[in-house]
């Protein structure tokens, strides 16, 4: 697990989440109310440096260009160019050394294309820097002030509110319903509710609920935190460091061409030696001039054996492949990625946003009378609502038929979803043919579910106008809204949603059809058991409840949590970020093609296993967590990785380690992802594949290929294309080498026969260039 050196700030940043607030403040020499003094802040800025991600000095363009000539085959072609030019100078049979010029143009064109396509790690780091906050609100000398985020130092007290980007890694000292979006850093699908209590055990990044991290965004509430790490010592900084350190992998084709180049080098020398020795021994060669002519002939034939057109053909075939893949929504950033993808035998994929759409979807609603299933994925309000089997929290048997929602079940379903829709701040909107949610994704899923059930937003808004709200807080784990009722103006309605166990404790009755019955302890236990069953299906559950009040029972300044009593429990709602509709088929096609799909995610193990099982990635229900990875040696991991295909609750360093273990086992690894946390693994893999529509700039810049449609199925299509390209290149290499061998044998045999040779070395050079 990534750690930060203690001497950097005087505090153990990697363990700050396990320490009490007072311990962290004492270690950093600061005060939660007054913050640092201006003088101390300046001194710390001088000592620790600016709060920014540093970039290494970029490699000069000329050096990158010269690096294109380091290939063995290219070096052979450069030697061939020099020898061809030397032959021209010796023989002077033409006005210009056309063959030498042609070979050099091929080499130069190949170098230019390689230079343009070359990967640049500094782009990924630049994208990381763009994610950083521009300004930060801090407490210094007891007063609030806004400063450039680059001037934040360890020990600063920062203030975070909804919509803010967090400026540095910090330990919370106050939290008022604060939630942050950490999907890009940890893979967590939902905004994370933040607490201030220390966490006793050692946990992964995604479970440090009392920490906020640089580059993440506050989506709800507000908080106050003490900065424990800045710049390159933050989690974003660690990722930037891993991106810089990731080596550029040699692709299978590059390895094959290097092998062919070395083999050709040996063949060239052997041809020259054998040809020269044979002619001198067999023929009557006398005098320096005659011997020199034999030497020239042997060297020229040897040079002619080099397939001058090979690099150009490889580049051309790969370029055509790039265009074909673009038509399939796979945008190739680096030319060699085309054939590498064709060689891949493992696709290690992130879950959130890759195998799933990162759009929460309500799958089920369970009421007193039965269980209802909702089909469809994402935020589009399209899908079937039907009666589902099992899981009902009723102790009576409904009269309606399986699959049909009528009577009491219909009443309960509409009431539960009406509560969920109104106790809600999310907005569902359509643009460019795509449905999106403005606000919390969980609340967005509830709005979509209400639309699927036929509850129209305009009618709900017209009937239930909001007059008050008790915001969600991590302590209460509830949210409540107060509404008027246009159909019964003598009453107010209280709509509440939240954690089922907490909500049930506030309920005195349960909705059954149009009426309410007292809620006994036994019924509460039954409902909680169903809640556990839903959680076992990897569903995130919410409870919904309501009550009515006389219109004069509540003053405007009395809207508080006291209204969350004597509630009527309406039902449980289960939701999940479901797999993409096309992902299951894509996984099956990948397996059929001999490719092993894997899932590497920062999400919870139960969720990861459920999604992986639904997609067909895993059958044994086993997953390895980041905490377990920390205890494994590299040798043990290399063995386990052969059997386990799901890895959950992992951080960026874990992902990188998994990729390296796969590579040590001889696999050609393709890694897919969309978040900042995926970037190091994308860079390390033989081929990194990023999401283009919903992926971060960091992931796209670290990747070799970008999926324009964010569709996992596109990868399988691209693999098929890559394999076809690889086969075509292999066929061309075989054709060129066998053709050259035939030509050389012909010339070699003819050299012992009287008369003119059937082919001169220059003719063979020309044949190589035009075929």
N, C-alpha and C positions, 0 to 999 in steps of 0.2 A: 504494500500500500504506500502511496506517495506520502512523504513526510517532509516537513520544513525544518530547517536547522534552527535550534533553539536560540543560538547566539544572534540570529538575525534581528530579533526584536526584544529579547529578554523574556519572552513568553513562549510556552510550548504550544505553538499554533495548532499542531496536529492533534493535540489533546484538549484544546480549549472547550470543546463541546462536553467533555467529561468533568470540567471544573465548575465550581460555583461562580456566580457573577463576581463576588468579592475577590475570589482568588485570581480571576482573570484581570480585573481592574488593578489589583495590587501588583501583579507581575508586570503589567504595562505602565505602571506609575501614572494612572489617570483617575479622573473622577467622573462618575456617570452624569452628574448634574452640571458641573462647570466645564468639563472637558479639559483639554490642554490649554496652556497659555500660548499666546502668539510666539513668544520667545522660544518656548520649548518645541513648538511645532516647527519653527524655522530650523532649530538645531537638529531635529529628527529628520527633516527633509534633506539636510546636508549629509546626515549620517547614513540614511537608508536609500537615498535617491528618490527620483520621481516615481509616482505610482503609474507606471506605463510598461507596456511590453516592449522590450528592446529587440531591435533587429540587428542581426549580424551584417557586417559589411558585405554587400552583394558581390557575387563573382563578376568580374568584368566581362562585357559582351564578347570581346575578342578571345578570352580564354574559353568561354562556353563554345564559341565557334570552332576553335582549334580542337576541342575535345571530340568533335564529330569525326576527326581523322584518326582516332586511336584504335579503330577497329582493324583487326588483322587483315581482313579481306580488302579494306580500303587501302591499307599500307601496301599490300601486294599490287593493287591497281596503280598507286602512285609510282611504285618501282617500275611497273609496266609502262607508265607514261614516260618516265625518264629514259628507259631503254629504247622505246619506240622513237623518241626524239633523237636519241643517239644514233639509231639506225638511219634516220633521215639525214642527219649531219654526215654520216659516213657515205651513204649511197647517193644522196641528192637526186632522187628520181622524181621529185615533185617540187613545186614552188613553195609549199607549206607542209609541215608535218601533220597532215590531216588526221591520221590515226591517233597520234599523241594528243591532239587538241580534242578529238571526240572522247577519248577516255577521260581526259581531265574534266571536260564539261559534265560528263556523267557523275564523276566523283564530286564535283562542286555542287551540282544540283542536289545530290543526295545529302550533302552536308548542310545545305541551306534548309532543306525540308526538315532534317533532323533538328536543326537549331530552333526553327519556328515551333516545333512540337514539344521541345524539351520541357520537362517539369521544373517548376520553380517554387521551392518551399517558402521563399520569402513572401509570396503572394498569400499563402495561407495565414502566415503570421500577420500580414497587413490586414487581412479580413478579421482576424481576432482583435486587432487594435480598434477597428471600427465598431466593434460590439461594446467597447468600454464606454462608460458614462462620460458625458462632456463636463458636467458640473455635479457637485455634491453639496448637500446641506449638512453642516457640522455645528457642533457646540464648542466654542472657544472663549475662554475668559468668561464663561457663564452666559454668553449670548449666542443667538443663532445667526449664522452667516452662510452665504453661498460662495463656494470657492471652486476653482478649476479642479476637476477630479484628479488631475496629475499631482496636485499638491496635498492630497490626503496622505497621512502618515500613520504608522502603527500607534495605537493609543488614542486616536481621534474618536470622538463620539459622533456618529453619523445618524441622521434622521432619514427614514425611508417612508414614503407614502405611495398610495396607489398610483401606478403609472411611471414611477421612478425606476431607473436602471441602477442597480447596486454598484457602488464605486470600488469596493474592495471586499475581501473576505472578512467577515465580522461576526462576533458573538453577540447575540441579542441580550439586552438587559431589560427591555420593555417590549411588549407585543400586544397590540390591540387588534385582534382579528386579522393579523397580518398573514397574507398568503403570497407566495412567490412562484413564478413559473420556472421550473428547473429542467424541463424536458430536454433542452439542447445540451445541458451539462450532465445530467444523471440518467436521462431516459424515462423519468417519471412522467406518465401521461397527464396527470392532473396537477393543478396548482397545489403546493404543499403548505399546509397550515403550520405556522411557526409557534413554538413554545419558548419559554425561557429557562425551564428547569434543566439542571445538568443530567446527562445520560450516563448511567453507571458503567454499562458494558461498552466494549469496543464495537463500533458499528461502522458500516460503510458510508460513503458520501451521501447517498440518497436517504439515509435514515438520521442524519444529523439535523434534527428539526429545530435546534436552537441556534443554528448557524445560517447566515445568508452569504451568497457568493458573488464575487465580481462578475458582471456581465449578465446576471439574471435579472428578471423584472418583477417588481411588486405588482400583483394583480388585484389586491384587495387589502383594506385596512392600513395600518401604519405601525411603525416600530422604531426603536432606538437601539443602537448597537455600538459596541466598541471594536474598532478595527484591529485585527490580529495579523493580517498579512497584506502586503501591497505589491504591485508590480509583478515581477517574475516569481515571487514567492506565493502568489495566489494560485488557486486551482487552474484558472485560465493561463497563468504563467507557466505552470507545470506542463500544460498541454502544448503551449508554444515551444517550450524547451524540447519536448518529445518530437515535435514536428521538425525542428532543426536537426535533431540527432538522427532521425530516420534515414537510413541509407537508401540510395537509388537502386532498386532491385534490377538485376539482369533478367530480361525476359527469356522464355524458352527459345524463341526464335533467335535472339541475340546469341545465346549460348550455342545454338546449332550452327549459326553462321560463323561464329568464332572457331568452332571445331572444324568446319569445312575450310575456313581460311588457313588454319594451321596445317591441315592435311594437304591443301593445295600448295602451301609453301614447301612441304617436304617433296611433293610430286614434282614441283618446278625444278628443284635442285637435282632430283634423281634424273629427270628427263634431260636436263642440260648435261649432266655428267655422262650418262649412258650414251646419248647422241654423239657427243664430242669424242668420247673414248672409242665408240664403235667405228665411226667414220675414219678416225686417225689410224686405227688398227687394221681396218679392212681395205680402205682406199689407199692409193699411193699419194699421200699428202707430203709435199716437200716444200720447204721454204717458209719464211715467216708469213708472207702474204697469204699463202694457201691455208696455213694453220689458223691465221686470224679470221679468214672467211669461214672456216669450220666453227670456230668459237662463236662468231656472230650468228651463224645458222642455228647452233644448238641453243644459245641464249634466247634468240628470237622465237624459236619453236616453244621453248619453255614458257616464255611470257605469253605466247598465244594460247597456252593451256589455261590461263587464268580467265574465268568467265566475266569479262568486263561488264556485260549487261546485267549481271545478277543484282547488284545493289539497286540499280534503277528499276528493274522489274519488281523487286520486293517492295520498294517505295510506292510504285505505281499500283500494285495489287492492294497494298494496305490503304492507299488513298481512296481507291474505288470502294474498299470495304467501309471506310469512314462514311462515304456518301450513302451507301446502302443501309448502314446502321442508323444514320440520321433519319431516314425515311421510316424507321421503326421506333423513333423517339429516343434513340440512344446516341447522345452527342459525345463523340470521342475527342478528348483534349490532347492526348498523347498517342502518336501514330502506332507505336509498338503495342498499345493496349488492345488493338484489334485482334491480333493473333494470340496474345496472352489469354484473352477471355476464352478463345477456342481451346486452349490447353488446360483451363481450370477444371479441377475435379472436386473442389469444395467451394461452396458459396456460404460464407458466414455472414448472416444478415442481422441487422438491428431489428427490433420488433416495432417500436413506436414510430409510425410514419412511413415504414417500409413494408413490412408484412401487414401492418394495419394502417388506417388512414389518419390516426391521431385525432379521431372524432368520436367522442363518447356516444354510445347508442343504448337506449333502453331496450332490454331484451325481454323483461317480464315484469308484470304487476301482479302481486298476490294480495287478495282481499279475504274477507271472512267467508265468502262463498266459493272462491276458486282462484285458479291461476290463469293469467292471460299472457299469451306470447305475442311479441311484436316483431315482424320481419323488417328487412331493409337495413342498410348500414349508412353511417355518416349522418349529415345534417339535412339531407333531402327529406322532406315530409312525405315520403312515399313508402308504403309497406302495408302488409296485411296484419290485422289485429284478430287473433283467434284464440279460442280456449285452449290452454295448455294442460297437459296431464301432470298430476302430482304436485306436491308442494303447497296445496291449499291450506290456509290456516283456519279452515272451517271445520266444525265437528258435525255438520249436517250435510246431507247429500242434495245437491241442486237438481232441479227437475229438467233444466235445459240440456240439450244434446251436446255431445262432445263437438267442439269446433264452433259452436254457435253461441254468441254472447247476447243473452236476453235477460229480462227480469231483474232479479236482485244483483246479479253479477254485473250487468250493464250499469245499473245505478251506482254501485260501488266503484267501478272502474272510472266512470265519468267524474265522480266526486273526488277520487284520489288524484286524478290527473289535473282536475281544475285547481285543486290546492297546490299541486306542484307547479302549475303554470303561473299562478298568481303570486305565490311566495317566491318571486323570481325576478332577477334584474337583467337577464340575458335578452338579446334581441336577435331574432332569426331574419336573415335577409338574403336575397338572391341577386347575383350580379354576374354577367357574362356566362350565364347558364350554369352557375355553380352556387350552391347554398353554403353560407357561412354563418358563424355565430359571433356576435359582438358581446363579449363578456365571458363569464366562467363557462368552460366546456361542459361541466356537469349540469349546470342550469340550462344550457343550450339543449342538451339531450332531453331534458324534461319538457321543454317547449315543443320539440319535434315530436315526442311521444303523444302529447296532447293533440297535435294536429293530425297525427295518424289515426287517433281515436275519433276524429270528427269534431273536435272542439275548436271552434273558430276564434281567432284572437280578437276580432272586432266585437263579437257577442260577449266574450268573457270580460273584455275591457268595459263595455257599455254597462254590464250588470254589476261587476265588482270593481268599483273605483277605489284606488288605494288612498288611504288617509293617514297611514302611519307605518313605521317599520322599526323592528328591533333587529339590528344587523347581526349577522353571524359572528360568533366569537369562538375561538378554539377552546375556551374554558367551558362554555355552555354547549357547544357543538350543535347549536340550533339557530335557525333564522325564522323570524316571524313577521308577517305583514298584517295590517288591519285594513278592512275594506267595508264600504257601504254595500247594501244589497238593494238594487233598483226595484226588485220584485217584492221586497219586504222592508220598507223604509224605516220600520220601527226598530231594526236591529243592526248591529255591526257584526262582521264575521272576522274571526281570528284564524289565519292560515299559518301553519307551522310545519317545517320540514327539518330533518336532521338525523343524527345517529339514532338507529332504532332503539338501542338499550336506554339511552338517555330520554328519548321521546316517550317511550312506554311508561317510564316512571312518572311522567307528567299527565298521563291519560287515565281517566276514570271510566270511560265507556269505549265501546267498539261499534263501528258502523256495520249494520247488517241490513241490507236492502235500504228501505227508506227510514228505518228506525235505528235506535242505538240501544245496546244492552250493556249492563255493567261488565266491567273488565276484571275478572278474577285473577288471582296470582297464577292459577293453573293455566289460564288462557295466555297470560304474559309469557309463561315458560314455553308454551306451544309455539307462540309467535317467534320467540327468540331461537327456538330450535330450527324453525323454517329459515330464519335469517342466517343461521350457521350453514344450512344446506345450500343456500344461495351463494354464500361466501366460498363454499367448497367448489362451486362451479366457476370460481374466479370472477364473480359479479360483485361490483361495489354496490352496497345497499344503502337506501335512504328510507326513513319512515315519514309518512305524511299524516297530519291530524288537523282538526279544526274545532272551533267552538263558536257559539253566538253570544253576543252581549247586547243589552239594551243600549240604545244610542246615547243615553245620558249617563251611562256607567263609566265613561272614560273621557277625561279631559285631554286636550292636546298635549299637555306637558306630563301626562301620566302614561304615555306609551313606553312601557319598559317590560322587562322579563316577567313581571308579576302576572301578565295576561297568559303566560304559558303554563296554566294550571287547569285542571278539570277538562282536559281536551278529549275529543272523540277520535280514536285511532281509525284511520281510513285504509291503511294498507302499507305494504312494502313494495319498493320499486328497485329492481336490480338492473344494473347497467354495466357495460364493458366497452372498451375500445376494440371492436371486433376485427377479425381478419378481413382483408380485402376480398371481394367476391371472387376475383380471378386468381388469388394467391394459392388456393388449394390445388387447382389444376396445374399451376406453374410448378409447384413443388413436386407433384406426381411426374410431370414431364422431365424435370431435372433428374429425379431418381432414375427414370427410364433411360436417360442419356448417360447414366453412370456418374452423375454428380451428386455429392452428398450435401444436402442443405443443413445448415446449423443456425441456431438462434443465440445471439449474444446481446443481452439487454440489461439496462439498469433497473428494470421494473421488478416487482416482487416475484418470487419463485412460483407461487400458486398460479398467478396470472400467466406467467411465461409458459408453464407446463400446459395449462389449459389451452392457450392459443396454439402452442406447438402441436399438441395432440389433435386439435381440430384441423390443423393444416396437414397433418401426416408427417411432421418432422420427427416426432418422437413417439414411440409406442410403449416404452417401459415406464413412463412417468417420472423419470429421474432428471434432476437438474443439479448443477454445482453452483454454489453461491460465491460471491467475491470473498466472503470471510473464510470459506473453505479453501479457496485458491491460495490465500495467504499462507496456509499451513502446508501446502504441497511443494515438494521439490520439483525442479524442472524435469527430472527423470520420471517422477511419478505422474506429473501432468501429461507428459508425452504419451504415457500408457493409457491414462484415463480418457484422454481426448479421442482415442480410437473408438470408445464405446459411448461416451456421453455427448449428446448433440445440443443440449440446452444449458446456457450459463446465464444466471440471473443475479441481480443486485451487484453488478460489476461496475468499476470505475474505469476511466480511460487507460490507466496503467494495466489493469487486468486484461482489457481487450487486446492491448498490445502484446501482452505475454501469451495469450491464447493463440494469436496469429503466428508468433514466433515458434510456438510449440508445434503447430501444424506444419510450418515450413521445415522444421527440423525432421519431421517425419516424412519428408519428401513430397508433400502435397503442393499443388499449384493453387494458391488461395485467392479467391475473389472475396472482397469485403464490401458490404453495402451499408450505408448509413446516411443520416441526415443532420445529425447534431454536432455541436462542438466536441462532445465526448467521443464521437466516432473518428475525428480527424486523424489522430496518431495512427490508429489501426488502418485507416484508409491509405495513409502514406506508406506504411510498412508493408502492406499486402502486395502480392504480385500485380494485382489490379484493384484499385479502389473505385467504387461505384457510388456516386452521391445522388440524392434526390434533387431534381432541378426546380420543382415548383414550390415545395414546402421545405426544402433543405436550407441550411444556413450557408452563408458565403464561405465560412471557414471549411465546411465539409466539401463544398464544390471545388474550392481552390486546391485542396489536398488530394482530390480524386483524379483518376485517369479518365473516367467516363462519367457523364451526367445523364440521368434519366429524365427526359423532358416531361413525361407523364407520371413520374413517381410510381411506376407500376413494376412490381417485382416480376411479373410475367414477361416484361420486356427483356429482362436479363437472360431468360432462357432462350428467347428468340435471338438475342445478340450472341449467345454462346454457339448456337447453331451456325450463325453467320461466320463467327470467328473460326470455327472448325473447318468450314468449307474453304475459307481463305488459307488456313494453315495447310490444308491438303493441296491446294493449288500451288502454293509456294514450294512444297515438297516435290510435287510433280515437275515443276519447272527446273528445280535444282537437279533432279535426276535426268531430265531431258538434256540440260545444258552440259552436264558432266559427261554423260554417255556420248553426246554428239561430239564434244571436244576429243574424247578418247578415240572415237572412230577416225576423226580427222588426223590426229597425231599418229595413229598406227599406220594410216595410209601414207603419210609423208615419210614416216620412219622406214617403212618397207621400200617405198619408191626411191629412197636415197641410195639404195644398193643396186638400183637398176639403171641402165644407161638412158640418156636423154634428160629432158627437162622435168623437174618435179611437178606433180599434178597440182599442188597447192604451195604457194609461198607463205612464209610467216605473216606477211601483211594481209594476204587474203583471209587467213584464219582469224586475224584480229578483226577484220571487217565483218566476217560472218558472225562473230561473237557479239558485235555491237548492234547488228540489225536483226538478230533473231530473238 
